[in-house]
Amino acid sequence: MPRPRPLTTLRFDAVVSLHALIHIPLSEQPPVLRKIAAWLRPGGWFVATTGHRAWTGVDENWLGGGAPMWWSHADAATNRAWMTQAD
């Protein structure tokens, strides 16, 4: 069986990230977005859920299930700027 190619050599028509970026520390989000931009073919699409207002913290009882959930997201304007700069 052939070995898979490294992700750095592949290009995609689209990348989808639902409910993932908001759990990555803010300082790590711009570098992740730059990597995603590098994976896209010219004219490719990036579809993602992001925060609409800046907030970092923990919900200690996520959905009433007793489990903590950590969040870290920028406001909508910052997210837009990071994505524009990543391209």
PDB file of N, CA, C and O in Angstrom:
ATOM      1  N   MET A   1       0.842  -1.175   0.000  1.00  0.00           N
ATOM      2  CA  MET A   1       0.000   0.000   0.000  1.00  0.00           C
ATOM      3  C   MET A   1       0.891   1.243   0.000  1.00  0.00           C
ATOM      4  O   MET A   1       1.854   1.310   0.764  1.00  0.00           O
ATOM      5  N   PRO A   2       0.580   2.230  -0.850  1.00  0.00           N
ATOM      6  CA  PRO A   2       1.402   3.448  -0.898  1.00  0.00           C
ATOM      7  C   PRO A   2       1.246   4.253   0.391  1.00  0.00           C
ATOM      8  O   PRO A   2       0.195   4.249   1.032  1.00  0.00           O
ATOM      9  N   ARG A   3       2.321   4.938   0.742  1.00  0.00           N
ATOM     10  CA  ARG A   3       2.287   5.795   1.931  1.00  0.00           C
ATOM     11  C   ARG A   3       1.489   7.058   1.629  1.00  0.00           C
ATOM     12  O   ARG A   3       1.581   7.596   0.525  1.00  0.00           O
ATOM     13  N   PRO A   4       0.715   7.533   2.582  1.00  0.00           N
ATOM     14  CA  PRO A   4      -0.031   8.781   2.343  1.00  0.00           C
ATOM     15  C   PRO A   4       0.910   9.963   2.183  1.00  0.00           C
ATOM     16  O   PRO A   4       1.978  10.014   2.794  1.00  0.00           O
ATOM     17  N   ARG A   5       0.501  10.906   1.356  1.00  0.00           N
ATOM     18  CA  ARG A   5       1.294  12.125   1.170  1.00  0.00           C
ATOM     19  C   ARG A   5       1.166  13.018   2.397  1.00  0.00           C
ATOM     20  O   ARG A   5       0.117  13.034   3.041  1.00  0.00           O
ATOM     21  N   PRO A   6       2.211  13.755   2.726  1.00  0.00           N
ATOM     22  CA  PRO A   6       2.099  14.698   3.850  1.00  0.00           C
ATOM     23  C   PRO A   6       1.056  15.764   3.546  1.00  0.00           C
ATOM     24  O   PRO A   6       0.899  16.187   2.401  1.00  0.00           O
ATOM     25  N   LEU A   7       0.353  16.190   4.576  1.00  0.00           N
ATOM     26  CA  LEU A   7      -0.691  17.196   4.404  1.00  0.00           C
ATOM     27  C   LEU A   7      -0.145  18.471   3.777  1.00  0.00           C
ATOM     28  O   LEU A   7      -0.880  19.178   3.088  1.00  0.00           O
ATOM     29  N   THR A   8       1.116  18.775   3.999  1.00  0.00           N
ATOM     30  CA  THR A   8       1.697  20.007   3.462  1.00  0.00           C
ATOM     31  C   THR A   8       1.800  19.989   1.943  1.00  0.00           C
ATOM     32  O   THR A   8       1.979  21.045   1.338  1.00  0.00           O
ATOM     33  N   THR A   9       1.693  18.829   1.310  1.00  0.00           N
ATOM     34  CA  THR A   9       1.777  18.763  -0.151  1.00  0.00           C
ATOM     35  C   THR A   9       0.404  18.671  -0.803  1.00  0.00           C
ATOM     36  O   THR A   9       0.305  18.686  -2.030  1.00  0.00           O
ATOM     37  N   LEU A  10      -0.650  18.578  -0.012  1.00  0.00           N
ATOM     38  CA  LEU A  10      -2.003  18.436  -0.545  1.00  0.00           C
ATOM     39  C   LEU A  10      -2.713  19.781  -0.601  1.00  0.00           C
ATOM     40  O   LEU A  10      -2.406  20.684   0.178  1.00  0.00           O
ATOM     41  N   ARG A  11      -3.661  19.912  -1.520  1.00  0.00           N
ATOM     42  CA  ARG A  11      -4.506  21.097  -1.628  1.00  0.00           C
ATOM     43  C   ARG A  11      -5.943  20.632  -1.706  1.00  0.00           C
ATOM     44  O   ARG A  11      -6.247  19.601  -2.305  1.00  0.00           O
ATOM     45  N   PHE A  12      -6.825  21.407  -1.093  1.00  0.00           N
ATOM     46  CA  PHE A  12      -8.224  21.022  -0.986  1.00  0.00           C
ATOM     47  C   PHE A  12      -9.129  22.102  -1.563  1.00  0.00           C
ATOM     48  O   PHE A  12      -8.787  23.284  -1.550  1.00  0.00           O
ATOM     49  N   ASP A  13     -10.288  21.686  -2.069  1.00  0.00           N
ATOM     50  CA  ASP A  13     -11.291  22.635  -2.542  1.00  0.00           C
ATOM     51  C   ASP A  13     -11.985  23.327  -1.377  1.00  0.00           C
ATOM     52  O   ASP A  13     -12.444  24.463  -1.504  1.00  0.00           O
ATOM     53  N   ALA A  14     -12.060  22.638  -0.239  1.00  0.00           N
ATOM     54  CA  ALA A  14     -12.715  23.213   0.941  1.00  0.00           C
ATOM     55  C   ALA A  14     -12.151  22.585   2.208  1.00  0.00           C
ATOM     56  O   ALA A  14     -11.687  21.445   2.207  1.00  0.00           O
ATOM     57  N   VAL A  15     -12.205  23.352   3.277  1.00  0.00           N
ATOM     58  CA  VAL A  15     -11.882  22.871   4.621  1.00  0.00           C
ATOM     59  C   VAL A  15     -13.044  23.311   5.504  1.00  0.00           C
ATOM     60  O   VAL A  15     -13.466  24.466   5.460  1.00  0.00           O
ATOM     61  N   VAL A  16     -13.558  22.375   6.309  1.00  0.00           N
ATOM     62  CA  VAL A  16     -14.675  22.652   7.206  1.00  0.00           C
ATOM     63  C   VAL A  16     -14.221  22.426   8.640  1.00  0.00           C
ATOM     64  O   VAL A  16     -13.629  21.397   8.965  1.00  0.00           O
ATOM     65  N   SER A  17     -14.506  23.400   9.488  1.00  0.00           N
ATOM     66  CA  SER A  17     -14.154  23.308  10.910  1.00  0.00           C
ATOM     67  C   SER A  17     -15.344  23.776  11.734  1.00  0.00           C
ATOM     68  O   SER A  17     -15.539  24.977  11.922  1.00  0.00           O
ATOM     69  N   LEU A  18     -16.131  22.842  12.219  1.00  0.00           N
ATOM     70  CA  LEU A  18     -17.314  23.180  13.004  1.00  0.00           C
ATOM     71  C   LEU A  18     -17.052  22.916  14.485  1.00  0.00           C
ATOM     72  O   LEU A  18     -16.699  21.805  14.881  1.00  0.00           O
ATOM     73  N   HIS A  19     -17.229  23.936  15.276  1.00  0.00           N
ATOM     74  CA  HIS A  19     -17.118  23.849  16.736  1.00  0.00           C
ATOM     75  C   HIS A  19     -15.755  23.349  17.201  1.00  0.00           C
ATOM     76  O   HIS A  19     -15.669  22.619  18.188  1.00  0.00           O
ATOM     77  N   ALA A  20     -14.692  23.733  16.502  1.00  0.00           N
ATOM     78  CA  ALA A  20     -13.339  23.313  16.887  1.00  0.00           C
ATOM     79  C   ALA A  20     -12.449  24.506  17.211  1.00  0.00           C
ATOM     80  O   ALA A  20     -11.791  24.515  18.252  1.00  0.00           O
ATOM     81  N   LEU A  21     -12.414  25.509  16.342  1.00  0.00           N
ATOM     82  CA  LEU A  21     -11.525  26.660  16.557  1.00  0.00           C
ATOM     83  C   LEU A  21     -11.773  27.329  17.901  1.00  0.00           C
ATOM     84  O   LEU A  21     -10.835  27.833  18.520  1.00  0.00           O
ATOM     85  N   ILE A  22     -13.008  27.341  18.360  1.00  0.00           N
ATOM     86  CA  ILE A  22     -13.366  28.036  19.598  1.00  0.00           C
ATOM     87  C   ILE A  22     -12.794  27.365  20.841  1.00  0.00           C
ATOM     88  O   ILE A  22     -12.920  27.892  21.946  1.00  0.00           O
ATOM     89  N   HIS A  23     -12.165  26.203  20.664  1.00  0.00           N
ATOM     90  CA  HIS A  23     -11.554  25.503  21.794  1.00  0.00           C
ATOM     91  C   HIS A  23     -10.023  25.521  21.728  1.00  0.00           C
ATOM     92  O   HIS A  23      -9.356  24.870  22.532  1.00  0.00           O
ATOM     93  N   ILE A  24      -9.477  26.261  20.774  1.00  0.00           N
ATOM     94  CA  ILE A  24      -8.028  26.415  20.637  1.00  0.00           C
ATOM     95  C   ILE A  24      -7.646  27.748  21.285  1.00  0.00           C
ATOM     96  O   ILE A  24      -8.339  28.742  21.069  1.00  0.00           O
ATOM     97  N   PRO A  25      -6.572  27.802  22.067  1.00  0.00           N
ATOM     98  CA  PRO A  25      -6.171  29.085  22.672  1.00  0.00           C
ATOM     99  C   PRO A  25      -6.035  30.186  21.614  1.00  0.00           C
ATOM    100  O   PRO A  25      -5.564  29.940  20.503  1.00  0.00           O
ATOM    101  N   LEU A  26      -6.448  31.387  21.973  1.00  0.00           N
ATOM    102  CA  LEU A  26      -6.433  32.523  21.028  1.00  0.00           C
ATOM    103  C   LEU A  26      -5.092  32.703  20.338  1.00  0.00           C
ATOM    104  O   LEU A  26      -5.048  32.948  19.132  1.00  0.00           O
ATOM    105  N   SER A  27      -4.006  32.588  21.075  1.00  0.00           N
ATOM    106  CA  SER A  27      -2.683  32.814  20.480  1.00  0.00           C
ATOM    107  C   SER A  27      -2.345  31.785  19.405  1.00  0.00           C
ATOM    108  O   SER A  27      -1.494  32.041  18.553  1.00  0.00           O
ATOM    109  N   GLU A  28      -2.990  30.643  19.434  1.00  0.00           N
ATOM    110  CA  GLU A  28      -2.719  29.591  18.447  1.00  0.00           C
ATOM    111  C   GLU A  28      -3.654  29.640  17.240  1.00  0.00           C
ATOM    112  O   GLU A  28      -3.406  28.963  16.243  1.00  0.00           O
ATOM    113  N   GLN A  29      -4.713  30.423  17.318  1.00  0.00           N
ATOM    114  CA  GLN A  29      -5.682  30.445  16.226  1.00  0.00           C
ATOM    115  C   GLN A  29      -5.140  31.063  14.926  1.00  0.00           C
ATOM    116  O   GLN A  29      -5.342  30.472  13.865  1.00  0.00           O
ATOM    117  N   PRO A  30      -4.455  32.232  14.956  1.00  0.00           N
ATOM    118  CA  PRO A  30      -3.933  32.754  13.682  1.00  0.00           C
ATOM    119  C   PRO A  30      -2.982  31.785  12.971  1.00  0.00           C
ATOM    120  O   PRO A  30      -3.096  31.639  11.754  1.00  0.00           O
ATOM    121  N   PRO A  31      -2.044  31.113  13.667  1.00  0.00           N
ATOM    122  CA  PRO A  31      -1.196  30.148  12.957  1.00  0.00           C
ATOM    123  C   PRO A  31      -1.986  28.980  12.363  1.00  0.00           C
ATOM    124  O   PRO A  31      -1.652  28.487  11.285  1.00  0.00           O
ATOM    125  N   VAL A  32      -3.026  28.541  13.061  1.00  0.00           N
ATOM    126  CA  VAL A  32      -3.869  27.459  12.526  1.00  0.00           C
ATOM    127  C   VAL A  32      -4.572  27.942  11.261  1.00  0.00           C
ATOM    128  O   VAL A  32      -4.647  27.210  10.274  1.00  0.00           O
ATOM    129  N   LEU A  33      -5.080  29.155  11.287  1.00  0.00           N
ATOM    130  CA  LEU A  33      -5.764  29.700  10.111  1.00  0.00           C
ATOM    131  C   LEU A  33      -4.808  29.849   8.925  1.00  0.00           C
ATOM    132  O   LEU A  33      -5.204  29.631   7.780  1.00  0.00           O
ATOM    133  N   ARG A  34      -3.565  30.214   9.189  1.00  0.00           N
ATOM    134  CA  ARG A  34      -2.578  30.297   8.097  1.00  0.00           C
ATOM    135  C   ARG A  34      -2.324  28.917   7.491  1.00  0.00           C
ATOM    136  O   ARG A  34      -2.195  28.792   6.273  1.00  0.00           O
ATOM    137  N   LYS A  35      -2.252  27.888   8.323  1.00  0.00           N
ATOM    138  CA  LYS A  35      -2.075  26.526   7.797  1.00  0.00           C
ATOM    139  C   LYS A  35      -3.267  26.119   6.943  1.00  0.00           C
ATOM    140  O   LYS A  35      -3.100  25.554   5.862  1.00  0.00           O
ATOM    141  N   ILE A  36      -4.464  26.406   7.429  1.00  0.00           N
ATOM    142  CA  ILE A  36      -5.669  26.065   6.668  1.00  0.00           C
ATOM    143  C   ILE A  36      -5.659  26.792   5.330  1.00  0.00           C
ATOM    144  O   ILE A  36      -5.970  26.186   4.304  1.00  0.00           O
ATOM    145  N   ALA A  37      -5.309  28.075   5.315  1.00  0.00           N
ATOM    146  CA  ALA A  37      -5.252  28.844   4.064  1.00  0.00           C
ATOM    147  C   ALA A  37      -4.261  28.211   3.091  1.00  0.00           C
ATOM    148  O   ALA A  37      -4.505  28.195   1.884  1.00  0.00           O
ATOM    149  N   ALA A  38      -3.152  27.694   3.600  1.00  0.00           N
ATOM    150  CA  ALA A  38      -2.146  27.061   2.733  1.00  0.00           C
ATOM    151  C   ALA A  38      -2.654  25.754   2.143  1.00  0.00           C
ATOM    152  O   ALA A  38      -2.188  25.339   1.082  1.00  0.00           O
ATOM    153  N   TRP A  39      -3.593  25.103   2.803  1.00  0.00           N
ATOM    154  CA  TRP A  39      -4.147  23.839   2.289  1.00  0.00           C
ATOM    155  C   TRP A  39      -5.150  24.058   1.166  1.00  0.00           C
ATOM    156  O   TRP A  39      -5.415  23.140   0.390  1.00  0.00           O
ATOM    157  N   LEU A  40      -5.719  25.279   1.066  1.00  0.00           N
ATOM    158  CA  LEU A  40      -6.773  25.529   0.090  1.00  0.00           C
ATOM    159  C   LEU A  40      -6.213  25.810  -1.294  1.00  0.00           C
ATOM    160  O   LEU A  40      -5.211  26.509  -1.448  1.00  0.00           O
ATOM    161  N   ARG A  41      -6.873  25.258  -2.288  1.00  0.00           N
ATOM    162  CA  ARG A  41      -6.562  25.607  -3.676  1.00  0.00           C
ATOM    163  C   ARG A  41      -7.024  27.042  -3.916  1.00  0.00           C
ATOM    164  O   ARG A  41      -7.868  27.540  -3.170  1.00  0.00           O
ATOM    165  N   PRO A  42      -6.502  27.712  -4.921  1.00  0.00           N
ATOM    166  CA  PRO A  42      -7.006  29.054  -5.246  1.00  0.00           C
ATOM    167  C   PRO A  42      -8.524  29.002  -5.439  1.00  0.00           C
ATOM    168  O   PRO A  42      -9.036  28.148  -6.163  1.00  0.00           O
ATOM    169  N   GLY A  43      -9.224  29.906  -4.796  1.00  0.00           N
ATOM    170  CA  GLY A  43     -10.683  29.932  -4.874  1.00  0.00           C
ATOM    171  C   GLY A  43     -11.359  28.951  -3.930  1.00  0.00           C
ATOM    172  O   GLY A  43     -12.584  28.828  -3.940  1.00  0.00           O
ATOM    173  N   GLY A  44     -10.570  28.244  -3.105  1.00  0.00           N
ATOM    174  CA  GLY A  44     -11.140  27.268  -2.177  1.00  0.00           C
ATOM    175  C   GLY A  44     -11.936  27.935  -1.071  1.00  0.00           C
ATOM    176  O   GLY A  44     -11.807  29.134  -0.822  1.00  0.00           O
ATOM    177  N   TRP A  45     -12.753  27.140  -0.420  1.00  0.00           N
ATOM    178  CA  TRP A  45     -13.641  27.626   0.628  1.00  0.00           C
ATOM    179  C   TRP A  45     -13.181  27.156   2.005  1.00  0.00           C
ATOM    180  O   TRP A  45     -12.717  26.028   2.172  1.00  0.00           O
ATOM    181  N   PHE A  46     -13.319  28.038   2.977  1.00  0.00           N
ATOM    182  CA  PHE A  46     -13.124  27.680   4.373  1.00  0.00           C
ATOM    183  C   PHE A  46     -14.431  27.975   5.092  1.00  0.00           C
ATOM    184  O   PHE A  46     -14.876  29.122   5.132  1.00  0.00           O
ATOM    185  N   VAL A  47     -15.040  26.953   5.653  1.00  0.00           N
ATOM    186  CA  VAL A  47     -16.303  27.084   6.375  1.00  0.00           C
ATOM    187  C   VAL A  47     -16.032  26.745   7.833  1.00  0.00           C
ATOM    188  O   VAL A  47     -15.519  25.669   8.139  1.00  0.00           O
ATOM    189  N   ALA A  48     -16.377  27.664   8.734  1.00  0.00           N
ATOM    190  CA  ALA A  48     -16.067  27.446  10.147  1.00  0.00           C
ATOM    191  C   ALA A  48     -17.086  28.132  11.043  1.00  0.00           C
ATOM    192  O   ALA A  48     -17.722  29.115  10.664  1.00  0.00           O
ATOM    193  N   THR A  49     -17.219  27.587  12.232  1.00  0.00           N
ATOM    194  CA  THR A  49     -17.942  28.295  13.282  1.00  0.00           C
ATOM    195  C   THR A  49     -16.899  29.003  14.137  1.00  0.00           C
ATOM    196  O   THR A  49     -15.871  28.429  14.497  1.00  0.00           O
ATOM    197  N   THR A  50     -17.186  30.260  14.453  1.00  0.00           N
ATOM    198  CA  THR A  50     -16.285  31.060  15.280  1.00  0.00           C
ATOM    199  C   THR A  50     -17.120  31.794  16.326  1.00  0.00           C
ATOM    200  O   THR A  50     -18.349  31.803  16.263  1.00  0.00           O
ATOM    201  N   GLY A  51     -16.445  32.396  17.268  1.00  0.00           N
ATOM    202  CA  GLY A  51     -17.148  33.215  18.246  1.00  0.00           C
ATOM    203  C   GLY A  51     -17.590  34.529  17.627  1.00  0.00           C
ATOM    204  O   GLY A  51     -16.998  34.988  16.650  1.00  0.00           O
ATOM    205  N   HIS A  52     -18.623  35.134  18.188  1.00  0.00           N
ATOM    206  CA  HIS A  52     -19.074  36.443  17.694  1.00  0.00           C
ATOM    207  C   HIS A  52     -18.709  37.564  18.656  1.00  0.00           C
ATOM    208  O   HIS A  52     -18.773  38.739  18.294  1.00  0.00           O
ATOM    209  N   ARG A  53     -18.326  37.208  19.879  1.00  0.00           N
ATOM    210  CA  ARG A  53     -17.798  38.190  20.835  1.00  0.00           C
ATOM    211  C   ARG A  53     -16.633  37.530  21.568  1.00  0.00           C
ATOM    212  O   ARG A  53     -16.609  36.313  21.753  1.00  0.00           O
ATOM    213  N   ALA A  54     -15.696  38.330  21.969  1.00  0.00           N
ATOM    214  CA  ALA A  54     -14.498  37.795  22.625  1.00  0.00           C
ATOM    215  C   ALA A  54     -14.848  37.211  23.986  1.00  0.00           C
ATOM    216  O   ALA A  54     -15.541  37.837  24.788  1.00  0.00           O
ATOM    217  N   TRP A  55     -14.360  36.006  24.231  1.00  0.00           N
ATOM    218  CA  TRP A  55     -14.560  35.371  25.538  1.00  0.00           C
ATOM    219  C   TRP A  55     -13.630  34.177  25.671  1.00  0.00           C
ATOM    220  O   TRP A  55     -13.501  33.374  24.748  1.00  0.00           O
ATOM    221  N   THR A  56     -12.996  34.067  26.800  1.00  0.00           N
ATOM    222  CA  THR A  56     -12.205  32.889  27.149  1.00  0.00           C
ATOM    223  C   THR A  56     -12.606  32.499  28.558  1.00  0.00           C
ATOM    224  O   THR A  56     -12.623  33.334  29.463  1.00  0.00           O
ATOM    225  N   GLY A  57     -12.928  31.233  28.740  1.00  0.00           N
ATOM    226  CA  GLY A  57     -13.326  30.788  30.067  1.00  0.00           C
ATOM    227  C   GLY A  57     -13.782  29.344  30.054  1.00  0.00           C
ATOM    228  O   GLY A  57     -13.626  28.628  29.065  1.00  0.00           O
ATOM    229  N   VAL A  58     -14.346  28.936  31.171  1.00  0.00           N
ATOM    230  CA  VAL A  58     -14.805  27.558  31.342  1.00  0.00           C
ATOM    231  C   VAL A  58     -16.258  27.573  31.788  1.00  0.00           C
ATOM    232  O   VAL A  58     -16.636  28.328  32.684  1.00  0.00           O
ATOM    233  N   ASP A  59     -17.062  26.739  31.161  1.00  0.00           N
ATOM    234  CA  ASP A  59     -18.409  26.451  31.643  1.00  0.00           C
ATOM    235  C   ASP A  59     -18.272  25.157  32.438  1.00  0.00           C
ATOM    236  O   ASP A  59     -18.104  24.083  31.860  1.00  0.00           O
ATOM    237  N   GLU A  60     -18.345  25.260  33.752  1.00  0.00           N
ATOM    238  CA  GLU A  60     -18.069  24.115  34.631  1.00  0.00           C
ATOM    239  C   GLU A  60     -19.104  23.002  34.539  1.00  0.00           C
ATOM    240  O   GLU A  60     -18.828  21.867  34.927  1.00  0.00           O
ATOM    241  N   ASN A  61     -20.289  23.316  34.029  1.00  0.00           N
ATOM    242  CA  ASN A  61     -21.353  22.309  33.959  1.00  0.00           C
ATOM    243  C   ASN A  61     -21.967  22.315  32.562  1.00  0.00           C
ATOM    244  O   ASN A  61     -23.161  22.565  32.395  1.00  0.00           O
ATOM    245  N   TRP A  62     -21.144  22.039  31.579  1.00  0.00           N
ATOM    246  CA  TRP A  62     -21.540  22.125  30.172  1.00  0.00           C
ATOM    247  C   TRP A  62     -22.774  21.266  29.907  1.00  0.00           C
ATOM    248  O   TRP A  62     -22.779  20.058  30.147  1.00  0.00           O
ATOM    249  N   LEU A  63     -23.807  21.915  29.411  1.00  0.00           N
ATOM    250  CA  LEU A  63     -25.084  21.287  29.062  1.00  0.00           C
ATOM    251  C   LEU A  63     -25.706  20.508  30.219  1.00  0.00           C
ATOM    252  O   LEU A  63     -26.476  19.571  30.009  1.00  0.00           O
ATOM    253  N   GLY A  64     -25.359  20.910  31.446  1.00  0.00           N
ATOM    254  CA  GLY A  64     -25.935  20.260  32.618  1.00  0.00           C
ATOM    255  C   GLY A  64     -25.416  18.858  32.880  1.00  0.00           C
ATOM    256  O   GLY A  64     -25.964  18.134  33.710  1.00  0.00           O
ATOM    257  N   GLY A  65     -24.351  18.471  32.168  1.00  0.00           N
ATOM    258  CA  GLY A  65     -23.831  17.113  32.306  1.00  0.00           C
ATOM    259  C   GLY A  65     -22.720  16.966  33.326  1.00  0.00           C
ATOM    260  O   GLY A  65     -22.196  15.867  33.507  1.00  0.00           O
ATOM    261  N   GLY A  66     -22.345  18.052  34.000  1.00  0.00           N
ATOM    262  CA  GLY A  66     -21.319  17.975  35.017  1.00  0.00           C
ATOM    263  C   GLY A  66     -19.894  18.002  34.499  1.00  0.00           C
ATOM    264  O   GLY A  66     -18.952  17.912  35.286  1.00  0.00           O
ATOM    265  N   ALA A  67     -19.717  18.122  33.195  1.00  0.00           N
ATOM    266  CA  ALA A  67     -18.372  18.153  32.607  1.00  0.00           C
ATOM    267  C   ALA A  67     -17.995  19.591  32.267  1.00  0.00           C
ATOM    268  O   ALA A  67     -18.835  20.346  31.778  1.00  0.00           O
ATOM    269  N   PRO A  68     -16.740  19.983  32.519  1.00  0.00           N
ATOM    270  CA  PRO A  68     -16.311  21.334  32.153  1.00  0.00           C
ATOM    271  C   PRO A  68     -16.010  21.431  30.653  1.00  0.00           C
ATOM    272  O   PRO A  68     -15.548  20.470  30.037  1.00  0.00           O
ATOM    273  N   MET A  69     -16.280  22.606  30.081  1.00  0.00           N
ATOM    274  CA  MET A  69     -15.965  22.861  28.672  1.00  0.00           C
ATOM    275  C   MET A  69     -15.211  24.179  28.609  1.00  0.00           C
ATOM    276  O   MET A  69     -15.677  25.195  29.124  1.00  0.00           O
ATOM    277  N   TRP A  70     -14.023  24.156  27.965  1.00  0.00           N
ATOM    278  CA  TRP A  70     -13.168  25.333  27.870  1.00  0.00           C
ATOM    279  C   TRP A  70     -13.393  26.009  26.525  1.00  0.00           C
ATOM    280  O   TRP A  70     -13.517  25.337  25.501  1.00  0.00           O
ATOM    281  N   TRP A  71     -13.445  27.334  26.525  1.00  0.00           N
ATOM    282  CA  TRP A  71     -13.692  28.131  25.330  1.00  0.00           C
ATOM    283  C   TRP A  71     -12.642  29.227  25.217  1.00  0.00           C
ATOM    284  O   TRP A  71     -12.131  29.717  26.224  1.00  0.00           O
ATOM    285  N   SER A  72     -12.330  29.602  23.993  1.00  0.00           N
ATOM    286  CA  SER A  72     -11.453  30.736  23.755  1.00  0.00           C
ATOM    287  C   SER A  72     -11.735  31.251  22.348  1.00  0.00           C
ATOM    288  O   SER A  72     -11.328  30.643  21.358  1.00  0.00           O
ATOM    289  N   HIS A  73     -12.428  32.368  22.276  1.00  0.00           N
ATOM    290  CA  HIS A  73     -12.700  32.906  20.943  1.00  0.00           C
ATOM    291  C   HIS A  73     -12.654  34.427  20.931  1.00  0.00           C
ATOM    292  O   HIS A  73     -12.941  35.103  21.919  1.00  0.00           O
ATOM    293  N   ALA A  74     -12.285  34.917  19.780  1.00  0.00           N
ATOM    294  CA  ALA A  74     -12.207  36.359  19.543  1.00  0.00           C
ATOM    295  C   ALA A  74     -13.567  36.868  19.076  1.00  0.00           C
ATOM    296  O   ALA A  74     -14.486  36.085  18.833  1.00  0.00           O
ATOM    297  N   ASP A  75     -13.682  38.176  18.955  1.00  0.00           N
ATOM    298  CA  ASP A  75     -14.910  38.762  18.418  1.00  0.00           C
ATOM    299  C   ASP A  75     -14.946  38.574  16.901  1.00  0.00           C
ATOM    300  O   ASP A  75     -13.942  38.211  16.288  1.00  0.00           O
ATOM    301  N   ALA A  76     -16.102  38.822  16.308  1.00  0.00           N
ATOM    302  CA  ALA A  76     -16.306  38.586  14.873  1.00  0.00           C
ATOM    303  C   ALA A  76     -15.322  39.379  14.014  1.00  0.00           C
ATOM    304  O   ALA A  76     -14.780  38.838  13.049  1.00  0.00           O
ATOM    305  N   ALA A  77     -15.081  40.647  14.344  1.00  0.00           N
ATOM    306  CA  ALA A  77     -14.171  41.468  13.537  1.00  0.00           C
ATOM    307  C   ALA A  77     -12.750  40.912  13.569  1.00  0.00           C
ATOM    308  O   ALA A  77     -12.073  40.897  12.541  1.00  0.00           O
ATOM    309  N   THR A  78     -12.292  40.458  14.726  1.00  0.00           N
ATOM    310  CA  THR A  78     -10.951  39.885  14.832  1.00  0.00           C
ATOM    311  C   THR A  78     -10.868  38.591  14.034  1.00  0.00           C
ATOM    312  O   THR A  78      -9.890  38.366  13.320  1.00  0.00           O
ATOM    313  N   ASN A  79     -11.884  37.738  14.147  1.00  0.00           N
ATOM    314  CA  ASN A  79     -11.891  36.499  13.357  1.00  0.00           C
ATOM    315  C   ASN A  79     -11.800  36.793  11.862  1.00  0.00           C
ATOM    316  O   ASN A  79     -11.038  36.149  11.141  1.00  0.00           O
ATOM    317  N   ARG A  80     -12.586  37.774  11.401  1.00  0.00           N
ATOM    318  CA  ARG A  80     -12.541  38.154   9.985  1.00  0.00           C
ATOM    319  C   ARG A  80     -11.150  38.633   9.594  1.00  0.00           C
ATOM    320  O   ARG A  80     -10.632  38.256   8.543  1.00  0.00           O
ATOM    321  N   ALA A  81     -10.549  39.456  10.430  1.00  0.00           N
ATOM    322  CA  ALA A  81      -9.211  39.987  10.136  1.00  0.00           C
ATOM    323  C   ALA A  81      -8.192  38.850  10.074  1.00  0.00           C
ATOM    324  O   ALA A  81      -7.370  38.810   9.159  1.00  0.00           O
ATOM    325  N   TRP A  82      -8.235  37.930  11.032  1.00  0.00           N
ATOM    326  CA  TRP A  82      -7.300  36.803  11.021  1.00  0.00           C
ATOM    327  C   TRP A  82      -7.449  35.972   9.748  1.00  0.00           C
ATOM    328  O   TRP A  82      -6.456  35.542   9.160  1.00  0.00           O
ATOM    329  N   MET A  83      -8.687  35.749   9.328  1.00  0.00           N
ATOM    330  CA  MET A  83      -8.911  34.936   8.119  1.00  0.00           C
ATOM    331  C   MET A  83      -8.451  35.666   6.869  1.00  0.00           C
ATOM    332  O   MET A  83      -7.887  35.057   5.960  1.00  0.00           O
ATOM    333  N   THR A  84      -8.691  36.970   6.820  1.00  0.00           N
ATOM    334  CA  THR A  84      -8.239  37.771   5.679  1.00  0.00           C
ATOM    335  C   THR A  84      -6.720  37.809   5.613  1.00  0.00           C
ATOM    336  O   THR A  84      -6.145  37.694   4.531  1.00  0.00           O
ATOM    337  N   GLN A  85      -6.066  37.969   6.756  1.00  0.00           N
ATOM    338  CA  GLN A  85      -4.601  38.013   6.809  1.00  0.00           C
ATOM    339  C   GLN A  85      -3.982  36.653   6.519  1.00  0.00           C
ATOM    340  O   GLN A  85      -2.849  36.578   6.042  1.00  0.00           O
ATOM    341  N   ALA A  86      -4.708  35.583   6.799  1.00  0.00           N
ATOM    342  CA  ALA A  86      -4.177  34.238   6.585  1.00  0.00           C
ATOM    343  C   ALA A  86      -4.071  33.910   5.108  1.00  0.00           C
ATOM    344  O   ALA A  86      -3.260  33.071   4.715  1.00  0.00           O
ATOM    345  N   ASP A  87      -4.867  34.551   4.298  1.00  0.00           N
ATOM    346  CA  ASP A  87      -4.921  34.228   2.863  1.00  0.00           C
ATOM    347  C   ASP A  87      -3.697  34.726   2.134  1.00  0.00           C
ATOM    348  O   ASP A  87      -3.580  34.540   0.923  1.00  0.00           O
TER     349      ASP A  87
END
